[in-house]
Amino acid sequence: MEKILWQQVQLVRQKSPLIHNITNYVVMNNTANALLAAGASPIMAHAHSEIKEMVSIAHALVVNIGTLDEYWAESMRLAAETAHMLHKPWILDPVGAGATSFRDQTLQHLLQFHPTVIRGNASEIIALTKTNTTVTKGVDSTAASSDAVEAAQILVNRYNTIVCISGETDIILSQNQSIQIKNGHTLMTKVTGLGCSATALIGAFIGVTEDKASGTAAAMALLGIAGELAVRESNGPGSLQVHLTDKLYNMSEEEFTGHLKLTKS
């Protein structure tokens, strides 16, 4: 499977997909830089008057509810509805799911448009199903990724989607397979928005690959391996951010396949 995932990394670099992001203020710059480094082309647009046109020309849509407000909630709804209508792939990042009723209501509306992929931490994935009283700690998870597998499977079946539970082990669930990736480094948790970068990268991969589950796995592996390699050259989270972007850009096949830690069932 290593070669299949690497081929998808190359495909993003070759096709440079246009990725429409409606994401949060905190991570816009990081997200755009991660997409550019991986070979994609980012656009950030949330004005109601251009949403439908922008979705129509993009290869994929990324919706991240991190800094949610009423105007942006409607932007997200319009974008998700348009992507669903046009059969464009889109990914939902349910940042802070379970923290407030406003976030939960917004997410329930967005889920009606059947995201191609949902990526969140364990607490967020559990909160989306409303089957557990697990509470998020802001945007941080209070649960391990393995704790959310049952909730993720509910989402897979309910919305015919792919669910990526991020954590120490990233777990990607689809209708017919489960993929576990154990790449990354604990220092990555000290850089804000790397989960959001993961979501955006998944958007790039599902924008150009037919197999959306393996595309999701390729994106998560690319970021995790880049983080592992970047840590070796970093003195802390500040320099990690710089070195990680560089590594997304210059990752080699040998580095990718040699460091990939993946199991599939």
Order of alpha helices (4+ residues) and beta strands (2+ residues): alpha-beta-alpha-beta-alpha-beta-alpha-beta-alpha-beta-alpha-alpha-beta-beta-beta-alpha-alpha-alpha-alpha-beta
